[in-house]
Amino acid sequence: MRVVIDAGEIVGEKKPEGQEEAEGEAEGVEAEAEVEAEEERTLVDELASFLSQRLGREVKVSGSELSVDVEGPSEKRRVKQLLKKFLYKWELEDDFRVISLGEGVFRIKKRRFPRLKKSTWA
C-alpha cells in the first residue's frame, strides 16, 4: 500500500536548523530565487530523510510530494504520527497541521487560525 504526502505548503517556510541566512551573498532577484529554491528542496528532503530513518523504508520525492510503501493501517497511522513529530521538531506545529484525505493520502496544510506561539505565553 502506498502512502502519498503532499508537503507543498511547508516548502520554504522555515530554514533547517544550523543554516544561517547569507545576507551579503544574495544579490539581485535571481540570487534570491535560487536561495529560496534551495530552502524548498532542503525542508522536503529533511522530511524524506526523517521518514526513511524512522520507518526503515525508501521514501521517494517528486517535487513537494513524498511517497512511501507501507503495510497495513497501523503503519499509515505511524506515518501520520511521524509527520506530526516532524512539525514539532521544526517548531512548525503552531502554523501547520496534518490532514488525512483518505486512502493513504496525507496533506500538510497551513492552519487558518494559527495557534498562539508557546514563546508568547507569559
C-alpha positions in Angstrom: 0.0 0.0 0.0 1.4 3.4 -1.0 1.1 6.5 1.2 1.4 9.9 -0.5 2.3 13.0 1.4 1.6 16.5 -0.1 4.1 18.8 1.6 3.6 21.7 -0.8 2.6 24.3 1.8 5.6 23.8 4.2 8.1 24.5 1.4 10.2 27.5 2.2 8.5 28.3 5.5 11.4 27.9 7.8 15.1 27.2 7.4 16.5 24.0 8.8 18.5 24.2 12.0 22.2 25.1 11.6 21.8 27.0 8.3 22.4 30.8 8.7 21.0 33.3 6.2 23.7 34.7 4.0 22.6 38.3 3.5 25.7 39.5 1.8 25.8 36.7 -0.8 22.4 37.1 -2.3 22.4 39.9 -4.8 19.5 40.6 -7.2 16.3 38.8 -7.7 17.8 35.8 -9.4 20.1 35.0 -6.5 17.2 35.3 -4.0 15.1 32.9 -6.1 18.0 30.4 -6.1 18.3 30.7 -2.3 14.5 30.1 -1.9 14.7 27.1 -4.2 17.5 25.6 -2.1 15.4 26.1 1.1 12.4 24.4 -0.6 14.4 21.3 -1.5 16.0 21.2 1.9 12.9 21.1 4.0 11.2 18.5 1.8 14.4 16.5 1.8 14.7 16.7 5.5 11.2 15.3 5.8 12.0 12.5 3.5 15.2 11.6 5.4 13.3 11.8 8.7 10.6 9.4 7.5 13.1 7.0 5.9 15.1 6.8 9.1 12.1 6.2 11.3 10.2 3.8 9.0 13.2 2.0 7.7 11.8 2.3 4.1 12.7 4.2 1.0 10.9 7.5 0.6 10.5 8.8 -3.0 10.5 12.6 -3.5 8.9 14.2 -6.6 8.7 18.0 -6.2 6.9 18.7 -2.9 5.2 15.2 -2.9 6.6 12.3 -1.0 5.5 8.6 -1.3 6.4 5.6 0.7 5.2 2.0 0.6 3.7 0.7 3.9 2.0 -2.4 5.1 -1.4 -2.1 6.8 -3.4 0.6 8.6 -1.1 0.6 11.6 1.8 1.9 9.6 -0.4 4.6 7.9 -1.2 5.8 11.4 2.6 5.7 12.2 3.3 7.9 9.2 0.8 10.5 10.4 2.4 10.4 13.9 5.8 10.9 12.3 4.6 13.8 10.3 3.2 15.5 13.4 6.6 14.8 15.2 8.5 16.4 12.3 6.3 19.5 12.5 7.0 19.6 16.3 10.8 19.1 15.8 11.0 22.0 13.3 8.7 24.2 15.5 6.0 24.3 12.8 3.2 22.7 14.7 1.6 26.0 15.6 1.3 27.0 11.9 0.6 23.7 10.2 -1.4 20.5 10.7 -1.6 17.0 9.1 -4.8 16.1 7.3 -5.8 12.7 6.1 -7.5 12.8 2.7 -8.3 9.0 2.9 -6.8 6.0 1.1 -3.3 6.7 2.2 -3.1 10.4 1.2 -1.9 13.0 3.8 -1.5 16.7 3.3 0.4 19.2 5.5 -1.8 22.2 5.5 -1.4 25.7 6.8 -3.7 26.5 9.7 -6.4 29.1 9.1 -6.1 30.4 12.6 -2.5 29.7 13.8 -2.2 28.7 17.5 -0.6 31.1 20.0 3.1 30.6 20.0 4.5 28.9 23.1 7.1 31.7 23.4 4.4 34.3 23.8 2.9 32.7 26.9 3.9 34.7 29.9 
